Amino acid sequence: MTASIGPASPGPTIDETQPHAVYSPTPWSDEVWFMAHDGRCLGWILRYEEGEKQLFGVYTYGCDERGLRVWVASETTLARASAYMGFHVRELLEQSRRLAPDPVNPLGLHERRRA
């Protein structure tokens, strides 16, 4: 094994880090999280039960023609739902652009506009 030579690289910027789930209870549910990356909300995670199973649904940030968020996937843990969103950032952002605006803007996040 060889030692690296040269100056240390700077730490990761917000644009280079993975998104993380942020707990965001709402008036209609205490089991809600959102994920944001690079100043944009990626989508929502909602914990729900289906029979004996506890699941975490991944939903779009944006609403369809009926005013509902679009279900994307379900996972068995919050970590797996977060990982799903982290691996599908581009697809989630594209899907959100095609939908009507989401009525909830968590923590005042707005899409970053580049000059």
JOWO-V289892 format. One line per field, one symbol per residue. psi: psi as a letter, one per 20 degrees, with the letter a starting at -180 (. if undefined). Layout:
psi: ???
This chain:
psi: pqqqqrqqqqrqrhiiqqqqpppmqrhipilpqrpqpkjpphaqppprpnciqproppqroqqaiijqqppgrqrirhghgggghhikggggggghhirqqpipnpkkpqpppp.
